[in-house]
Amino acid sequence: MKEFAMTILKHSIWALLVLPIILFADIGKITVASGDVSIVRGQKVIKALSGSPLEEKDQVITKSGSAQLRFSDGTTISVGNKTTFKVEEFIYDETKADKNNVKAKFGVAEGAFKAVTGKIGKLNPDKFKLETRTATIGIRGTRFLGIVPAKGPETIACTYGRIVLTLKPIEVKTPLIAAQPQGQAPAGAQSGATPAPVQPSTAPAPIGVQPAPAPLVQVEVKAGEMTTVSIGKIDAPKAYTPTQINTLEKATGSTDTKKSDPASATTSTSSTGDKKGGDNGGGNNNNNQGSATSSGSSQSQTGQTASSQSAQPTQSVQSTQPATPATPTVSAIQAPAVNMSAITSAISSVQSTVNSVVSTQQQQTNQDAVTKAAIDVAYKNKDFEALAGYLNDASYSSLAASDINSIITTAVSSNDFTTLLN
């Protein structure tokens, strides 16, 4: 009997020691912590160090410095200075990983972040979400980053794959209006003051009738594009420049951008274009636009000179001989006035068209430089996943296929079986 009691006691102690580990298992860790970085876990504030474990509901706060987080599925999150990042929910078990048993939900209340998705993004992209103050970001095998300021528009960019931004609905609070007793004047009426205007209140929907849901606003952002998000509005995505993406990279505190993000390689490969046009917002584009403007200006001046000359009225020609009552004075016919408004409008239209064509060509040139630089980095790192992503793009499929064939040929000749298996 005594031995039985001791056995029960041992099992109870083992359960008490192991159960908390099972319930609060580590889901990842902080791989890099630089500066003043802390983990808020319930009511505790823990100083974050390289190797510190992470749990669900943890908040990582960088008062100064930066940090990098790596989760058990391979997802990597980099956070920059003055950033508040929260692990809302994370479900992943390597032994039971399938599309119905995984989930990742993160939140960024403020600051800069960069995300490189892991196995959850591959198994079930719909189960990976990152929320900011104004939008929810869904992914499709993606690398993305952004800045969430305390106030003002947020900036989100996608460097690989694509993301879908869903605008959060605006909460409209209807003010409560106190009912006045019957026969009593509104407050301020008896004293002679002007009563405050009463705002109309939206009546609730009748019982059994559901109010119409707010329209769902979603915008897709592809690799090489960025957008800004504010309360109730998502701007149309546009191609980012090397300078813009480098600014975002620096804000997130990313240290090894070449391995984690192909598009960031444009820092080195596009430096020439950066010096010429990146820092000045696209110098080549501005020069071309300037040329178009000068051309339009010269045309306008020429048109104005010609029109002013043709618009001069001809002086009335009067007879030098004394007029007789039977012969009235005859005036010459005046030339019709030139429609300067129509000429100016036509010149402006031509100038606008030229500027638009030049801008489109420059954006395409920038995009080509970014994509080719990314493919080059993927080739050097033997990143088959990244190269495979470019095979679907008709503009770059031949380049990506050539790189893949080159890697395979080199691996075969050198008996590099690791590369061949990848």
C-alpha positions as a printed NumPy array, in Angstrom:
array([[   0.   ,    0.   ,    0.   ],
       [   2.852,    2.319,    0.857],
       [   4.561,    1.578,   -2.469],
       [   1.31 ,    2.307,   -4.34 ],
       [   0.975,    5.651,   -2.584],
       [   4.586,    6.551,   -3.469],
       [   3.939,    5.678,   -7.124],
       [   0.872,    7.94 ,   -7.213],
       [   2.867,   10.746,   -5.598],
       [   5.69 ,   10.446,   -8.158],
       [   3.261,   10.554,  -11.073],
       [   1.51 ,   13.596,   -9.582],
       [   4.771,   15.464,   -9.161],
       [   5.783,   14.586,  -12.74 ],
       [   2.44 ,   15.848,  -14.062],
       [   2.774,   19.12 ,  -12.158],
       [   6.233,   19.682,  -13.619],
       [   5.438,   18.702,  -17.198],
       [   1.925,   20.16 ,  -17.591],
       [   3.025,   23.843,  -17.55 ],
       [   5.65 ,   23.042,  -20.173],
       [   2.988,   21.47 ,  -22.407],
       [   0.512,   24.297,  -21.879],
       [   3.06 ,   27.073,  -22.313],
       [   5.432,   25.486,  -24.802],
       [   7.917,   27.676,  -26.578],
       [   6.752,   28.644,  -30.048],
       [   9.938,   30.416,  -31.058],
       [  12.722,   32.564,  -29.748],
       [  14.444,   35.894,  -30.107],
       [  17.52 ,   35.301,  -32.241],
       [  18.858,   38.864,  -32.113],
       [  18.206,   41.562,  -29.485],
       [  20.003,   44.89 ,  -29.734],
       [  19.364,   47.808,  -27.375],
       [  16.475,   48.153,  -24.931],
       [  14.195,   45.232,  -25.858],
       [  11.685,   43.601,  -23.477],
       [   9.053,   40.853,  -23.462],
       [   5.731,   41.573,  -21.767],
       [   4.208,   38.271,  -20.612],
       [   1.019,   38.748,  -18.644],
       [   1.947,   41.028,  -15.743],
       [   5.68 ,   40.377,  -16.111],
       [   8.229,   42.439,  -18.011],
       [  11.258,   40.364,  -19.03 ],
       [  14.463,   41.741,  -20.515],
       [  14.834,   40.185,  -23.968],
       [  18.142,   38.571,  -24.842],
       [  19.37 ,   36.588,  -27.819],
       [  17.904,   33.115,  -27.268],
       [  14.961,   34.235,  -25.084],
       [  11.964,   31.901,  -25.678],
       [   8.628,   33.22 ,  -26.953],
       [   5.099,   32.169,  -26.001],
       [   1.592,   32.943,  -27.231],
       [   0.269,   36.37 ,  -26.182],
       [   3.821,   37.702,  -25.687],
       [   4.475,   41.316,  -26.614],
       [   7.935,   42.299,  -27.822],
       [   8.634,   45.993,  -27.245],
       [  11.715,   47.797,  -28.533],
       [  12.126,   51.101,  -26.731],
       [  15.414,   51.575,  -28.553],
       [  17.295,   49.245,  -30.861],
       [  15.875,   46.281,  -32.786],
       [  15.151,   42.556,  -32.556],
       [  14.665,   39.504,  -34.748],
       [  12.181,   36.74 ,  -33.901],
       [  12.177,   33.242,  -35.368],
       [   9.218,   30.908,  -34.888],
       [   9.113,   27.115,  -34.931],
       [   7.767,   26.964,  -38.502],
       [  10.631,   29.113,  -39.821],
       [   8.732,   32.422,  -39.927],
       [  11.09 ,   35.336,  -39.248],
       [   9.944,   38.727,  -37.974],
       [  12.293,   41.707,  -37.684],
       [  11.178,   44.724,  -35.638],
       [  12.816,   48.131,  -35.577],
       [  13.141,   50.943,  -33.074],
       [  10.098,   51.902,  -30.924],
       [   7.994,   48.969,  -32.104],
       [   5.241,   47.036,  -30.303],
       [   4.761,   43.527,  -31.723],
       [   2.369,   40.913,  -30.316],
       [   1.98 ,   37.172,  -30.864],
       [  -1.805,   36.943,  -30.875],
       [  -1.984,   33.266,  -31.805],
       [   0.457,   30.627,  -33.026],
       [  -0.305,   26.952,  -33.687],
       [   2.297,   24.707,  -35.289],
       [   3.463,   21.18 ,  -34.485],
       [   6.068,   19.676,  -36.787],
       [   4.731,   16.159,  -36.091],
       [   1.116,   17.117,  -36.844],
       [   1.588,   19.895,  -39.368],
       [  -1.147,   20.029,  -41.977],
       [  -3.222,   22.812,  -43.451],
       [  -6.008,   22.306,  -40.885],
       [  -3.738,   22.359,  -37.833],
       [  -1.674,   25.52 ,  -38.301],
       [  -2.281,   29.193,  -37.597],
       [  -0.279,   32.374,  -37.111],
       [  -1.739,   35.716,  -36.118],
       [   0.482,   38.659,  -35.235],
       [  -0.153,   42.322,  -34.475],
       [   1.883,   45.519,  -34.886],
       [   0.439,   48.415,  -32.905],
       [   3.276,   50.79 ,  -33.762],
       [   6.735,   50.782,  -35.333],
       [   8.568,   49.083,  -38.217],
       [   8.487,   45.398,  -39.119],
       [   9.591,   42.899,  -41.734],
       [   8.098,   39.412,  -42.178],
       [   9.453,   36.381,  -44.037],
       [   6.834,   33.64 ,  -43.869],
       [   7.668,   30.021,  -43.046],
       [   5.91 ,   26.668,  -43.351],
       [   2.528,   27.95 ,  -42.177],
       [   2.482,   30.293,  -45.166],
       [   3.166,   27.331,  -47.461],
       [   0.731,   24.854,  -45.867],
       [  -2.193,   27.262,  -45.519],
       [  -1.607,   30.915,  -46.531],
       [  -5.106,   31.879,  -45.342],
       [  -4.083,   31.018,  -41.778],
       [  -1.295,   33.621,  -41.68 ],
       [  -2.38 ,   37.131,  -40.718],
       [  -0.633,   40.282,  -39.519],
       [  -2.776,   43.138,  -38.262],
       [  -1.902,   46.82 ,  -38.04 ],
       [  -4.006,   49.685,  -36.727],
       [  -5.898,   50.091,  -39.99 ],
       [  -5.642,   46.849,  -41.981],
       [  -5.172,   43.084,  -41.931],
       [  -2.422,   41.652,  -44.15 ],
       [  -2.933,   38.229,  -45.721],
       [  -0.15 ,   36.458,  -47.599],
       [   0.613,   34.211,  -50.548],
       [   4.146,   32.848,  -49.958],
       [   5.461,   36.249,  -49.097],
       [   8.104,   38.583,  -47.807],
       [   6.798,   41.992,  -46.806],
       [   7.62 ,   44.906,  -44.528],
       [   6.157,   48.182,  -43.369],
       [   6.058,   51.112,  -40.989],
       [   3.128,   51.772,  -38.63 ],
       [   3.485,   55.276,  -37.142],
       [   1.683,   56.31 ,  -33.968],
       [  -0.412,   58.648,  -36.136],
       [  -0.845,   59.042,  -39.867],
       [  -0.774,   56.692,  -42.877],
       [   0.983,   53.322,  -42.722],
       [   3.424,   52.197,  -45.427],
       [   3.388,   48.556,  -46.568],
       [   5.651,   47.017,  -49.254],
       [   5.899,   43.525,  -50.747],
       [   9.281,   42.214,  -51.93 ],
       [   8.355,   38.636,  -52.862],
       [   5.093,   36.876,  -53.691],
       [   2.056,   39.027,  -52.993],
       [  -0.073,   40.262,  -50.112],
       [  -3.737,   41.184,  -49.773],
       [  -4.626,   44.129,  -47.547],
       [  -8.112,   44.119,  -46.03 ],
       [  -9.249,   47.443,  -44.641],
       [ -10.57 ,   47.346,  -41.09 ],
       [ -14.134,   48.694,  -40.801],
       [ -14.567,   52.116,  -39.26 ],
       [ -16.375,   52.044,  -35.939],
       [ -19.108,   54.672,  -35.95 ],
       [ -20.412,   55.56 ,  -32.516],
       [ -23.874,   57.165,  -32.449],
       [ -24.076,   59.813,  -29.686],
       [ -26.755,   59.263,  -27.08 ],
       [ -29.347,   62.056,  -26.886],
       [ -31.099,   62.598,  -23.587],
       [ -34.87 ,   62.769,  -23.942],
       [ -36.531,   65.954,  -22.652],
       [ -39.483,   65.615,  -20.286],
       [ -42.808,   66.439,  -21.897],
       [ -43.566,   70.152,  -21.77 ],
       [ -40.034,   71.135,  -20.719],
       [ -37.917,   73.327,  -22.98 ],
       [ -34.42 ,   72.243,  -23.911],
       [ -31.604,   73.305,  -21.637],
       [ -30.564,   76.901,  -22.255],
       [ -33.91 ,   77.967,  -23.722],
       [ -35.18 ,   79.585,  -20.496],
       [ -31.993,   81.571,  -19.941],
       [ -32.102,   82.978,  -23.439],
       [ -29.04 ,   81.027,  -24.657],
       [ -29.143,   79.281,  -28.005],
       [ -29.599,   75.536,  -27.397],
       [ -26.995,   73.193,  -28.86 ],
       [ -28.055,   71.625,  -32.169],
       [ -29.339,   68.07 ,  -31.822],
       [ -27.588,   65.577,  -34.059],
       [ -29.864,   63.01 ,  -35.737],
       [ -29.519,   59.492,  -34.4  ],
       [ -29.506,   56.407,  -36.585],
       [ -32.374,   54.192,  -35.542],
       [ -31.529,   50.511,  -34.959],
       [ -32.659,   47.98 ,  -37.505],
       [ -36.036,   46.368,  -36.816],
       [ -36.048,   43.055,  -35.01 ],
       [ -35.281,   40.203,  -37.375],
       [ -33.683,   42.511,  -39.953],
       [ -29.883,   42.444,  -40.13 ],
       [ -28.194,   45.77 ,  -40.972],
       [ -26.345,   45.809,  -44.271],
       [ -22.648,   44.956,  -43.716],
       [ -20.014,   47.493,  -44.64 ],
       [ -18.421,   46.802,  -48.042],
       [ -15.177,   44.805,  -47.804],
       [ -12.221,   46.779,  -49.156],
       [  -9.298,   44.629,  -50.321],
       [  -6.223,   45.606,  -52.33 ],
       [  -3.583,   43.229,  -53.704],
       [   0.048,   44.331,  -53.558],
       [   2.496,   42.405,  -55.755],
       [   6.254,   41.969,  -55.431],
       [   8.041,   45.231,  -56.134],
       [   5.055,   47.371,  -55.097],
       [   4.146,   49.46 ,  -52.066],
       [   1.08 ,   51.276,  -50.78 ],
       [  -0.069,   53.538,  -47.961],
       [  -2.991,   52.725,  -45.687],
       [  -4.978,   55.11 ,  -43.525],
       [  -8.279,   54.905,  -41.683],
       [ -10.903,   53.962,  -44.256],
       [  -8.562,   54.159,  -47.262],
       [  -5.941,   52.075,  -49.112],
       [  -4.021,   53.868,  -51.861],
       [  -3.428,   52.191,  -55.212],
       [  -0.156,   50.191,  -55.159],
       [   2.795,   51.546,  -57.1  ],
       [   6.341,   50.361,  -57.852],
       [   8.82 ,   51.3  ,  -55.159],
       [  12.281,   52.704,  -55.842],
       [  15.532,   51.276,  -54.426],
       [  15.784,   54.284,  -52.119],
       [  12.284,   53.71 ,  -50.737],
       [  12.841,   49.996,  -50.04 ],
       [  16.228,   50.695,  -48.456],
       [  14.598,   53.218,  -46.125],
       [  12.074,   50.592,  -45.023],
       [  14.834,   47.996,  -44.548],
       [  16.817,   50.342,  -42.319],
       [  13.732,   51.147,  -40.237],
       [  13.151,   47.446,  -39.503],
       [  16.723,   46.95 ,  -38.351],
       [  17.31 ,   44.148,  -40.883],
       [  20.98 ,   43.157,  -40.972],
       [  21.234,   40.416,  -43.604],
       [  18.854,   41.579,  -46.299],
       [  20.462,   39.641,  -49.157],
       [  19.55 ,   36.257,  -47.701],
       [  16.11 ,   37.157,  -46.41 ],
       [  14.912,   39.399,  -49.19 ],
       [  15.911,   39.232,  -52.878],
       [  14.496,   42.659,  -53.724],
       [  16.686,   44.375,  -51.153],
       [  19.744,   43.47 ,  -53.209],
       [  19.029,   46.52 ,  -55.336],
       [  21.025,   48.491,  -52.769],
       [  24.277,   47.447,  -54.393],
       [  23.292,   46.541,  -57.935],
       [  21.188,   49.641,  -58.484],
       [  23.575,   52.104,  -56.854],
       [  24.321,   53.806,  -60.152],
       [  20.643,   54.377,  -60.833],
       [  20.22 ,   55.487,  -57.223],
       [  22.843,   58.186,  -57.498],
       [  21.427,   59.456,  -60.735],
       [  17.754,   59.354,  -59.918],
       [  16.842,   57.462,  -56.735],
       [  17.728,   60.103,  -54.147],
       [  16.189,   62.833,  -56.218],
       [  12.967,   60.951,  -56.783],
       [  13.949,   59.732,  -60.253],
       [  16.359,   62.179,  -61.852],
       [  16.119,   60.713,  -65.349],
       [  12.378,   60.963,  -65.22 ],
       [  12.548,   64.578,  -64.1  ],
       [  15.054,   65.426,  -66.834],
       [  12.826,   63.902,  -69.482],
       [   9.835,   65.688,  -68.081],
       [  11.85 ,   68.902,  -68.032],
       [  12.705,   68.45 ,  -71.692],
       [   9.072,   67.831,  -72.507],
       [   8.093,   70.91 ,  -70.517],
       [  10.698,   73.042,  -72.299],
       [   9.464,   71.776,  -75.647],
       [   5.884,   72.514,  -74.681],
       [   6.927,   75.937,  -73.42 ],
       [   8.673,   76.854,  -76.668],
       [   5.655,   75.674,  -78.629],
       [   3.418,   77.738,  -76.409],
       [   5.567,   80.851,  -76.854],
       [   5.646,   80.378,  -80.618],
       [   1.884,   79.884,  -80.704],
       [   1.333,   82.948,  -78.532],
       [   3.606,   85.104,  -80.766],
       [   1.886,   83.975,  -83.93 ],
       [  -1.52 ,   84.427,  -82.425],
       [  -0.725,   87.869,  -81.042],
       [   0.459,   88.956,  -84.463],
       [  -2.577,   87.54 ,  -86.223],
       [  -4.931,   88.894,  -83.577],
       [  -3.879,   92.525,  -84.135],
       [  -6.928,   94.343,  -85.5  ],
       [  -6.509,   96.175,  -88.792],
       [  -6.982,   99.948,  -88.438],
       [ -10.015,  101.422,  -90.115],
       [  -9.165,  102.898,  -93.515],
       [ -10.777,  106.235,  -94.1  ],
       [ -10.84 ,  108.25 ,  -97.316],
       [  -8.353,  111.124,  -97.454],
       [ -10.772,  113.093,  -99.535],
       [ -13.524,  115.102,  -97.853],
       [ -16.46 ,  112.824,  -97.288],
       [ -19.705,  113.624,  -99.034],
       [ -23.074,  112.774,  -97.587],
       [ -23.642,  110.236, -100.342],
       [ -20.33 ,  108.338,  -99.687],
       [ -20.134,  106.964,  -96.137],
       [ -16.807,  105.92 ,  -94.487],
       [ -15.857,  102.288,  -95.259],
       [ -14.045,  100.17 ,  -92.516],
       [ -11.817,   97.194,  -93.365],
       [ -12.96 ,   93.717,  -92.282],
       [ -11.226,   92.655,  -88.987],
       [  -9.495,   89.279,  -88.76 ],
       [ -11.281,   86.739,  -86.507],
       [  -9.894,   86.431,  -82.954],
       [  -7.696,   83.406,  -82.24 ],
       [  -9.009,   80.979,  -79.56 ],
       [  -5.992,   81.027,  -77.198],
       [  -7.798,   78.877,  -74.651],
       [  -8.103,   76.006,  -77.141],
       [  -4.429,   76.293,  -78.15 ],
       [  -3.242,   76.326,  -74.519],
       [  -5.446,   73.337,  -73.716],
       [  -4.078,   71.361,  -76.682],
       [  -0.464,   72.09 ,  -75.689],
       [  -1.16 ,   71.06 ,  -72.075],
       [  -2.761,   67.827,  -73.261],
       [   0.252,   66.941,  -75.428],
       [   2.648,   67.794,  -72.599],
       [   0.68 ,   65.656,  -70.122],
       [   0.718,   62.692,  -72.528],
       [   4.491,   62.982,  -73.032],
       [   5.088,   63.183,  -69.267],
       [   2.874,   60.138,  -68.664],
       [   4.728,   58.037,  -71.261],
       [   8.127,   59.054,  -69.853],
       [   6.997,   58.29 ,  -66.273],
       [   5.657,   54.844,  -67.266],
       [   8.881,   53.968,  -69.069],
       [  10.97 ,   55.077,  -66.083],
       [   8.841,   53.043,  -63.654],
       [   9.23 ,   49.972,  -65.859],
       [  13.   ,   50.542,  -65.989],
       [  13.137,   50.768,  -62.179],
       [  11.004,   47.635,  -61.821],
       [  13.199,   45.695,  -64.273],
       [  16.315,   46.708,  -62.333],
       [  14.762,   45.579,  -59.038],
       [  13.579,   42.234,  -60.43 ],
       [  16.826,   41.411,  -62.248],
       [  18.824,   42.233,  -59.127],
       [  16.572,   39.947,  -57.087],
       [  17.005,   37.104,  -59.593],
       [  20.78 ,   37.616,  -59.488],
       [  20.841,   37.311,  -55.686],
       [  18.595,   34.232,  -55.807],
       [  20.97 ,   32.663,  -58.329],
       [  24.029,   33.362,  -56.163],
       [  22.297,   31.944,  -53.054],
       [  20.902,   28.928,  -54.969],
       [  17.437,   30.   ,  -53.861],
       [  15.303,   27.659,  -56.009],
       [  12.094,   28.832,  -54.347],
       [  12.68 ,   32.439,  -55.334],
       [  13.781,   31.508,  -58.859],
       [  10.725,   29.306,  -59.308],
       [   8.535,   32.27 ,  -58.415],
       [   9.911,   34.23 ,  -61.365],
       [   9.273,   31.395,  -63.845],
       [   5.592,   32.392,  -63.915],
       [   6.457,   35.892,  -65.159],
       [   6.781,   35.926,  -68.93 ],
       [   9.186,   38.883,  -68.766],
       [  11.729,   37.07 ,  -66.608],
       [  10.975,   33.343,  -67.03 ],
       [  13.824,   32.766,  -69.497],
       [  16.332,   34.474,  -67.2  ],
       [  15.192,   32.453,  -64.166],
       [  15.18 ,   29.194,  -66.151],
       [  18.702,   29.895,  -67.404],
       [  19.907,   30.469,  -63.821],
       [  18.287,   27.235,  -62.615],
       [  19.875,   25.232,  -65.46 ],
       [  23.258,   26.805,  -64.686],
       [  22.998,   25.842,  -61.   ],
       [  22.023,   22.255,  -61.889],
       [  24.816,   21.907,  -64.471],
       [  27.411,   23.157,  -61.969],
       [  26.066,   20.843,  -59.268],
       [  26.216,   17.815,  -61.597],
       [  29.792,   18.535,  -62.66 ],
       [  30.941,   18.975,  -59.053],
       [  28.882,   16.101,  -57.581],
       [  27.025,   18.613,  -55.369],
       [  24.183,   16.284,  -54.343],
       [  22.844,   18.703,  -51.691],
       [  22.083,   21.324,  -54.307],
       [  20.585,   18.726,  -56.643],
       [  18.226,   17.485,  -53.891],
       [  17.102,   21.036,  -53.203]])
